[in-house]
Amino acid sequence: MKAQVRNQLAAVLALCVAGGVVGYIAYADIGENLVYFWSVEELLNKGDAAVGATIRLGGVVQPESLKWDAKTVDLQFKISMKPSKDDPIHVSVRTTGAPPQMFREGIGVVVEGQYDGKIFQADRVIVKHSNEYRPPAEGEKPEQLYETLMTNGS
């Protein structure tokens, strides 16, 4: 083989190896950093496959499920797909830290964290709300302005 052909072959081989290394690093990084978004029903249907994975879980805070301990900054609540305390399909959520300002029973939330098979340990709680702002009409309470995305159908 001529020296020029050998050099070209070595360059192509080096580019292929470098491309393979970059591709592997990118693929490995993506796999470790994926965060799945699941509904309550999807989480419960996954069973053991959901345990330990970082997940974003969407639902509505069930009425009469909210437990807040200001001393330990511990928040516990249940989320389901329907804003009803009688919905049998629900997940218990626990988190530490102050809840978001608009957090309350009956509002749509997205929680991010891990599920241990019984309790969803949330690292982050995000409140869903309408993207429209309008000042309250005369005699209207500010709380009446907030509509969850779940009840809005969006």
C-alpha positions in Angstrom: 0.0 0.0 0.0 1.1 3.5 -0.7 1.8 5.8 2.1 -0.9 8.2 1.1 -3.6 5.5 1.1 -2.3 4.2 4.4 -2.6 7.7 5.9 -6.1 8.2 4.5 -7.2 4.8 6.0 -5.7 5.7 9.4 -7.6 9.0 9.3 -10.9 7.4 8.5 -10.3 4.7 11.2 -9.5 7.4 13.8 -12.6 9.4 12.8 -14.8 6.3 13.2 -13.3 5.5 16.6 -13.7 9.1 17.8 -17.3 9.2 16.5 -18.0 5.9 18.3 -16.6 7.3 21.6 -18.6 10.5 21.3 -21.8 8.6 20.4 -21.3 6.2 23.4 -20.8 9.1 25.8 -23.8 11.0 24.5 -26.0 7.8 24.7 -24.9 7.0 28.2 -25.5 10.6 29.4 -29.0 10.6 28.0 -29.9 7.4 29.6 -28.9 8.6 33.0 -30.6 11.9 32.7 -34.0 10.9 31.4 -37.0 11.9 33.6 -40.2 10.2 32.6 -43.6 11.9 33.0 -46.3 9.5 34.2 -49.9 9.8 35.4 -50.9 8.2 38.7 -52.5 5.3 36.9 -49.4 4.7 34.7 -47.1 4.7 37.8 -49.2 2.2 39.6 -49.4 0.0 36.5 -45.6 -0.1 36.1 -45.2 -1.9 39.5 -41.6 -2.7 40.3 -40.3 -1.1 37.1 -41.2 2.3 38.6 -39.3 1.8 41.9 -36.2 3.9 42.2 -36.4 5.7 38.8 -36.6 9.5 38.7 -40.1 10.3 37.6 -42.3 13.3 37.1 -45.8 12.4 38.3 -48.9 14.5 37.4 -52.2 14.6 39.2 -54.6 16.5 41.4 -54.1 16.9 45.2 -56.9 15.0 46.8 -59.2 16.9 49.2 -58.6 16.2 52.9 -55.3 14.5 52.3 -52.9 17.4 53.1 -50.7 17.1 56.2 -48.3 19.9 56.8 -45.8 19.9 59.8 -44.3 23.4 60.0 -41.8 22.3 62.7 -40.2 19.6 60.6 -41.1 21.2 57.2 -42.7 18.0 56.2 -45.5 17.9 53.6 -47.6 14.8 52.9 -50.6 14.5 50.5 -52.2 12.2 48.0 -52.6 12.8 44.3 -55.0 11.2 41.9 -56.4 11.8 38.5 -59.7 13.2 39.8 -60.2 15.9 42.4 -62.1 13.6 44.7 -61.2 12.2 48.1 -62.9 9.0 47.2 -60.8 8.2 44.1 -59.2 4.7 44.9 -56.4 5.3 42.4 -54.0 7.6 44.2 -50.4 7.9 45.3 -49.2 9.1 48.6 -46.5 11.9 48.2 -44.0 13.1 50.8 -41.6 16.0 50.5 -39.6 18.3 52.7 -39.5 22.0 52.3 -42.1 24.7 52.1 -44.8 24.1 49.4 -45.3 26.4 46.5 -47.3 29.5 47.3 -50.4 28.4 45.3 -50.3 24.8 46.6 -53.6 23.6 48.0 -56.1 20.7 47.9 -57.8 20.2 44.6 -55.0 21.9 42.5 -53.1 20.1 39.7 -49.5 19.4 40.5 -46.4 17.8 39.0 -44.0 16.2 41.5 -40.5 15.0 40.6 -38.8 12.3 42.6 -38.6 8.6 43.3 -41.3 6.0 44.1 -40.4 3.3 46.6 -43.5 1.1 45.9 -45.6 2.8 48.6 -44.7 6.5 48.9 -43.5 8.9 46.2 -40.6 10.9 47.7 -40.7 14.2 45.9 -37.7 16.4 45.5 -39.7 19.1 43.7 -43.4 20.1 43.7 -44.7 22.2 40.8 -48.2 23.7 40.9 -50.2 23.7 37.6 -52.3 26.8 37.1 -54.0 28.8 34.4 -51.7 31.0 32.3 -54.3 33.8 32.2 -54.1 36.7 34.6 -57.0 39.0 35.2 -57.7 41.2 38.3 -60.6 39.9 40.4 -63.9 41.4 39.6 -65.7 43.4 42.3 -66.8 41.0 45.1 -64.8 38.1 43.6 -62.2 36.4 45.9 -58.7 36.0 44.4 -58.8 32.2 45.1 -61.6 31.9 42.6 -59.3 33.0 39.8 -57.0 30.0 40.0 -58.1 27.1 37.9 -56.0 23.9 37.6 -55.0 22.6 34.2 -56.7 19.3 35.1 -60.2 20.9 35.5 -59.5 23.2 32.5 -59.0 20.2 30.3 -55.7 21.4 29.0 
